[in-house]
Amino acid sequence: MPVDENGGRPPAASTPLARDFFDRLAHEVAPDLLGRVLVHGPVALRITEVEAYGVPGEDPASHTYRGRTPRNAVMFGPPGHLYVYFTYGMHFCANLTCLPEGVGSGVLLRAGEVISGAETALARRSAGSGRPVREADLARGPARLAVALGLAREHNGLDACGPGSLSVTEGEPAKAASILSGPRTGVSSGKETPWRFWIDGDPTVSPHRPHVPRRR
């Protein structure tokens, strides 16, 4: 990402995306998010990997498949909001909602390159472990991305299109020739749907892992 002579992002790259950007089908929004810049507080990252999740009754891998619940209520709200959920009893993951209010769809933020606030992201990622973290691994994977950005349950519902601590800016959209797609990671239903999108060759993209049934 080029910077201006004062060290900041160019004005066009810093322009927040409008709400109508997200008011589309998730699998259309998802590839268009690659190369955009996600900002939360002091940390900013260039989005390099995402997954789309469809509407109720159509996408069995989506949290909204069986309809609205207290947990997924944000996904049924207006587009351009953050949906944060807790998984495996230990990790938070972050999504951006799509389509009009009442529908229920979103894009999972899977990986990114930290381009600002790296010291803060590193401190968050290495807290309690004492282990070194490679720069490419700061936000490589959805749980790591949430930690690097400082996103947790209390950020569920944040508006990415209004004033506040969260925004998605224009950045430099990935060229179509650099975008690859394939099955989503770790889902047991709808596992053949090619709605995982990533920037080819980017070192921050996480490895694809198919679903492995848990043993009882």
Buried (B, 14 or more C-beta within 10 A) or exposed (E): BEEEEEEEBBEEBBEBBEBEBBBBBBBEBBBBBBBBBBBBEBBBBBBBBBBBBBBBEEBBBBBBBEEEEEEBBBBBBBBBBBBBBEEEEEBBBBBBBBBEEEBBBBBBBBBBBBBBBBEBBBEBBBEEEEEEBEBBBBBBBBBBBBBBBBBEEEBBEBBBBEEEEBBBBBBBEBEEEEBBBEBBBBBEEBBEBEBBBBBEEBEBBBEEEEBEEEEE
